[in-house]
Amino acid sequence: MSTKIKKIGVLTSGGDSPGMNAAIRAVVRACAYYNVECVGIYRGYQGMIEGDFKEMGPRDVKNIINKGGTILKSARSADFRTAEGRKKAYDNLVAAGIDSFVVIGGDGSFTGAEIFNEEYGFPVIGIPGTIDNDIYGTSHTLGYDTALNTVIDAIDKIRDTANSHNRLFFVEVMGRDAGHIALNAGIGAGAEEILIPEEDFGLDRLVESLKRSKGSGKTSSIVVVSEGDKIGKNVFELKDYIEENMPEYDVRVSVLGHMQRGGSPSCFDRVLASRLGVKAVETLLDGKSNYMVGLNQDKITLTPLEQAIKGQSEIDMELVKVSDIVSS
């Protein structure tokens, strides 16, 4: 281990996700294990600009591994997008003796970290924290597994109502421009159709699929729709189109929304957060910077931040095939 790093900052940025607290805990305790000071930076980059820092030790992160959200809070910072804002952040870090930091967030957070590193040569490591699972260089982002289980639980409940009333439900899930949540949760919940941004099935194909389901004897159906799906302008337009073309269906819409981002993290996310947090600290102490720690084939790996930001997280086409087969 390198002895150059003396004090590591840790912050959460962008949207919150289950597992962020577990990652904070791992970073703080890894610092203590390696006899390095750790400082919590509140409210993301905005807190960095305002000097909202707190020294943290192992006892400061007790009983948080099971909590959703982030104890360090999160905020988007327009100021950090300016050179003046980043200079202020740098001055605050230097004044506090912080000589490196770990940022837990998504591609926007990583972009800020990369620019900051380019301008000041400040050592930084990223931990992918977003339920969307849309970061290149890792098979799983923090919060993704928990979000999947939340969605599955919600759809199971919705299906009870769908079956009781012979209804068709469109269930919209998060994912931004990626269909990972919709595809995996749709298969896991036994959805009759799954609409994702990566595959433009078209409205006619959707109608044909639902007619086949109806013809096979199904009296109710669940269609999982990713929020980034391009078939209709929004899920309510899809509802209107189906009602016009299939009046025999009683159609309802359920938008799961931000409930997917909350809740106690799953065991998988807690373990992943712990592994990534420890590796982030060890990577800094090894003298490396500008990397994201991620999971690939159950091994913790390093991906250059630039690649993580610019790379495309691809949908598993085998899962798309599986979806087509098991939903028929």
Phi and psi in degrees as a GROMACS rama.xvg file:
@    title "Ramachandran Plot"
@    xaxis  label "Phi"
@    yaxis  label "Psi"
@TYPE xy
-72.9646  149.106  SER-2
-103.855  5.4184  THR-3
-68.8976  -38.3058  LYS-4
-76.3591  124.948  ILE-5
-112.584  -32.6232  LYS-6
-146.666  120.07  LYS-7
-107.142  128.874  ILE-8
-90.8225  154.348  GLY-9
-137.284  134.197  VAL-10
-142.687  156.333  LEU-11
-114.513  139.643  THR-12
-140.674  154.441  SER-13
76.6715  -153.489  GLY-14
-70.4318  143.46  GLY-15
-75.4282  160.342  ASP-16
-152.996  146.976  SER-17
-58.5672  134.563  PRO-18
109.027  -15.158  GLY-19
-62.7018  -42.1031  MET-20
-64.2631  -38.7414  ASN-21
-63.6943  -35.2205  ALA-22
-70.2961  -41.6687  ALA-23
-57.7613  -46.9036  ILE-24
-56.8546  -44.178  ARG-25
-66.4091  -40.1032  ALA-26
-63.8652  -47.7353  VAL-27
-61.2786  -45.2193  VAL-28
-75.5741  -29.1665  ARG-29
-67.6075  -38.4043  ALA-30
-61.1117  -44.4047  CYS-31
-62.9294  -40.6045  ALA-32
-61.7045  -38.5936  TYR-33
-96.6706  14.3988  TYR-34
57.0187  43.8709  ASN-35
-118.067  140.804  VAL-36
-71.6016  151.607  GLU-37
-132.592  140.217  CYS-38
-128.492  127.913  VAL-39
-82.281  131.457  GLY-40
-107.331  114.388  ILE-41
-83.1544  146.865  TYR-42
60.8126  38.3107  ARG-43
60.0792  -143.089  GLY-44
-67.8358  -26.0494  TYR-45
-64.9344  -39.6166  GLN-46
-66.9889  -30.538  GLY-47
-65.8904  -41.069  MET-48
-67.5425  -34.5809  ILE-49
-93.7546  -0.254583  GLU-50
69.1537  34.7035  GLY-51
-87.6236  78.6749  ASP-52
-114.886  154.696  PHE-53
-147.941  126.998  LYS-54
-62.5181  136.273  GLU-55
-129.866  136.611  MET-56
-124.36  179.008  GLY-57
-53.2098  -36.7019  PRO-58
-75.0657  -19.255  ARG-59
-72.663  -14.9461  ASP-60
-117.502  21.6979  VAL-61
-73.0127  148.969  LYS-62
58.376  31.1804  ASN-63
-116.514  -7.04487  ILE-64
-62.4333  -25.7856  ILE-65
-95.3796  1.1085  ASN-66
-99.281  140.075  LYS-67
-80.1304  -179.897  GLY-68
71.2371  -154.447  GLY-69
-147.191  127.266  THR-70
-68.0394  -20.7444  ILE-71
-86.6958  -0.939451  LEU-72
62.4592  166.333  LYS-73
-143.228  148.667  SER-74
-157.44  146.605  ALA-75
-86.2371  140.792  ARG-76
-123.055  107.462  SER-77
-69.0221  -32.4016  ALA-78
-62.6217  -35.5283  ASP-79
-70.4222  -16.1243  PHE-80
-78.338  -7.60759  ARG-81
-102.558  151.645  THR-82
-62.5528  -35.629  ALA-83
-64.9726  -41.4156  GLU-84
-65.0666  -42.809  GLY-85
-67.5488  -34.0525  ARG-86
-64.8308  -41.0134  LYS-87
-63.399  -41.75  LYS-88
-61.5225  -44.5026  ALA-89
-61.2012  -45.5822  TYR-90
-60.2024  -39.8942  ASP-91
-66.7017  -40.4051  ASN-92
-63.1024  -46.0358  LEU-93
-63.0146  -42.9731  VAL-94
-61.9188  -32.7091  ALA-95
-87.707  -1.99325  ALA-96
78.1707  11.8901  GLY-97
-80.273  124.753  ILE-98
-115.741  7.8624  ASP-99
-170.989  163.618  SER-100
-151.919  158.135  PHE-101
-111.453  126.352  VAL-102
-112.594  128.018  VAL-103
-106.268  113.892  ILE-104
177.517  -157.858  GLY-105
-109.225  -158.609  GLY-106
-65.9346  -32.332  ASP-107
-64.9762  -41.5811  GLY-108
-64.9168  -40.0112  SER-109
-68.0327  -35.2473  PHE-110
-61.8175  -44.5334  THR-111
-60.3727  -41.7297  GLY-112
-65.9817  -39.5437  ALA-113
-66.8834  -43.4278  GLU-114
-62.3348  -42.8162  ILE-115
-62.0344  -40.487  PHE-116
-65.7195  -41.0424  ASN-117
-62.7447  -39.7432  GLU-118
-76.485  -36.2484  GLU-119
-123.283  -0.560576  TYR-120
61.1764  29.7218  GLY-121
-85.0605  121.147  PHE-122
-60.4424  131.714  PRO-123
-147.625  143.274  VAL-124
-129.838  138.734  ILE-125
-104.449  142.649  GLY-126
-116.734  123.521  ILE-127
-73.1725  112.15  PRO-128
-125.734  99.6278  GLY-129
-166.283  139.174  THR-130
-72.4532  -15.739  ILE-131
-72.0077  -20.2494  ASP-132
58.1399  36.0366  ASN-133
-108.668  27.4976  ASP-134
-103.767  128.653  ILE-135
-70.1813  140.951  TYR-136
102.532  2.70741  GLY-137
-149.727  140.087  THR-138
-76.2566  -24.4451  SER-139
-139.184  133.154  HIS-140
-99.2741  158.422  THR-141
-63.3217  129.688  LEU-142
99.9086  -18.447  GLY-143
-62.9114  -48.3846  TYR-144
-62.99  -41.6658  ASP-145
-63.0729  -43.8187  THR-146
-60.964  -40.765  ALA-147
-58.6992  -45.2436  LEU-148
-66.9633  -35.3535  ASN-149
-63.2624  -44.6354  THR-150
-65.0529  -44.4432  VAL-151
-57.6444  -46.0115  ILE-152
-60.7205  -42.7293  ASP-153
-66.0756  -43.3616  ALA-154
-66.5094  -37.9003  ILE-155
-57.2442  -40.4708  ASP-156
-69.8398  -41.3349  LYS-157
-63.0475  -37.119  ILE-158
-62.6138  -34.8849  ARG-159
-56.5887  -45.0254  ASP-160
-68.9034  -41.5199  THR-161
-58.4554  -44.6437  ALA-162
-66.882  -38.2576  ASN-163
-66.862  -31.7193  SER-164
-115.184  8.68705  HIS-165
53.0372  51.486  ASN-166
-110.047  158.733  ARG-167
-103.8  125.236  LEU-168
-112.403  128.55  PHE-169
-93.105  120.106  PHE-170
-111.924  112.029  VAL-171
-90.046  130.313  GLU-172
-118.171  163.151  VAL-173
-74.8626  177.636  MET-174
146.508  -5.35454  GLY-175
55.3169  -116.766  ARG-176
-101.94  16.7739  ASP-177
-121.829  142.092  ALA-178
-100.304  18.1265  GLY-179
-59.2916  -47.244  HIS-180
-63.6691  -48.2132  ILE-181
-60.4047  -45.4197  ALA-182
-65.7797  -50.4482  LEU-183
-70.9315  -42.6652  ASN-184
-68.7612  -35.9775  ALA-185
-61.6997  -43.7968  GLY-186
-65.7233  -45.8242  ILE-187
-64.1064  -29.2692  GLY-188
-96.0445  -0.131022  ALA-189
70.6884  35.6857  GLY-190
-65.282  147.223  ALA-191
-76.0043  -26.712  GLU-192
-151.449  146.688  GLU-193
-130.387  124.628  ILE-194
-111.871  119.346  LEU-195
-128.882  154.283  ILE-196
-61.6327  -30.552  PRO-197
-72.301  -18.603  GLU-198
-129.297  107.752  GLU-199
-89.1095  93.4059  ASP-200
-75.6269  -27.5182  PHE-201
85.4703  153.679  GLY-202
-67.1351  -36.6845  LEU-203
-63.7466  -40.9843  ASP-204
-65.3999  -37.1799  ARG-205
-62.1992  -45.1345  LEU-206
-62.231  -44.2494  VAL-207
-60.7126  -42.4115  GLU-208
-62.3519  -44.9804  SER-209
-67.2136  -35.4371  LEU-210
-66.0574  -38.2467  LYS-211
-62.7853  -42.8156  ARG-212
-60.9076  -44.2446  SER-213
-63.0744  -42.4292  LYS-214
-67.4332  -26.7665  GLY-215
-81.6424  -2.34201  SER-216
107.88  -0.238221  GLY-217
-72.7071  130.736  LYS-218
-100.609  -9.271  THR-219
-145.144  157.767  SER-220
-147.308  151.269  SER-221
-119.425  124.861  ILE-222
-115.324  118.358  VAL-223
-91.7577  126.974  VAL-224
-120.183  122.354  VAL-225
-72.8962  141.013  SER-226
-60.7401  -20.8174  GLU-227
-93.614  4.78294  GLY-228
-60.9403  142.148  ASP-229
-105.293  4.24093  LYS-230
-64.0223  -46.3437  ILE-231
-121.121  167.709  GLY-232
-63.0387  -34.4269  LYS-233
-161.281  174.094  ASN-234
-64.6131  -27.8585  VAL-235
-72.815  -30.1553  PHE-236
-67.0379  -37.5044  GLU-237
-61.1043  -44.2903  LEU-238
-57.2938  -48.2989  LYS-239
-61.2165  -40.5553  ASP-240
-65.3289  -43.2506  TYR-241
-67.1737  -38.9213  ILE-242
-62.8504  -36.3814  GLU-243
-70.8137  -36.8625  GLU-244
-96.7961  -17.5592  ASN-245
-136.746  70.9221  MET-246
-62.1035  -15.6283  PRO-247
-70.2318  -15.254  GLU-248
-91.6183  136.872  TYR-249
-93.893  107.369  ASP-250
-101.821  137.473  VAL-251
-131.38  156.4  ARG-252
-121.71  135.94  VAL-253
-129.599  115.045  SER-254
-99.0712  111.608  VAL-255
-71.3406  -33.0156  LEU-256
60.7396  -145.81  GLY-257
-73.5714  -7.12592  HIS-258
-59.6253  -23.7963  MET-259
-70.3747  -21.0997  GLN-260
-93.1685  -8.34203  ARG-261
-105.588  -177.527  GLY-262
98.648  163.727  GLY-263
-66.9616  131.783  SER-264
-65.8124  147.997  PRO-265
-67.3372  165.474  SER-266
-57.8179  -41.6615  CYS-267
-57.109  -47.8419  PHE-268
-67.0315  -34.1687  ASP-269
-66.4274  -42.9139  ARG-270
-69.0816  -43.7126  VAL-271
-60.8543  -44.908  LEU-272
-59.6736  -40.3691  ALA-273
-65.2827  -42.5052  SER-274
-66.1607  -44.3563  ARG-275
-68.068  -38.6583  LEU-276
-63.7825  -44.0716  GLY-277
-64.9433  -44.3545  VAL-278
-65.029  -34.1807  LYS-279
-62.082  -45.4194  ALA-280
-65.8929  -45.0735  VAL-281
-62.4064  -35.7673  GLU-282
-65.4092  -43.0871  THR-283
-62.2438  -43.1634  LEU-284
-68.4062  -21.3424  LEU-285
-82.5635  1.76806  ASP-286
85.0322  13.4939  GLY-287
-99.0268  151.534  LYS-288
-148.948  163.141  SER-289
67.3229  36.3475  ASN-290
-121.439  156.991  TYR-291
-108.363  135.546  MET-292
-88.4703  137.69  VAL-293
-148.663  179.267  GLY-294
-114.288  126.241  LEU-295
-141.658  119.54  ASN-296
52.2698  43.9146  GLN-297
63.5999  18.0001  ASP-298
-116.149  142.162  LYS-299
-81.1126  124.31  ILE-300
-125.968  167.175  THR-301
-112.647  134.173  LEU-302
-126.483  129.776  THR-303
-53.7475  137.951  PRO-304
-53.8085  -39.9065  LEU-305
-59.4511  -41.1985  GLU-306
-67.3427  -42.4859  GLN-307
-60.9467  -35.9434  ALA-308
-75.5467  -46.1456  ILE-309
-89.9132  -20.8165  LYS-310
-70.0708  158.272  GLY-311
-106.041  122.091  GLN-312
-77.8694  116.785  SER-313
-96.583  146.644  GLU-314
-74.6388  149.338  ILE-315
-82.7697  107.116  ASP-316
-68.0312  -23.7314  MET-317
-64.6203  -36.8136  GLU-318
-67.1364  -35.4195  LEU-319
-61.195  -43.2388  VAL-320
-63.081  -45.5195  LYS-321
-58.3585  -42.7156  VAL-322
-58.4639  -45.5497  SER-323
-61.1991  -39.2465  ASP-324
-72.9003  -48.4024  ILE-325
-78.9138  -14.3684  VAL-326
-91.7887  -4.45045  SER-327
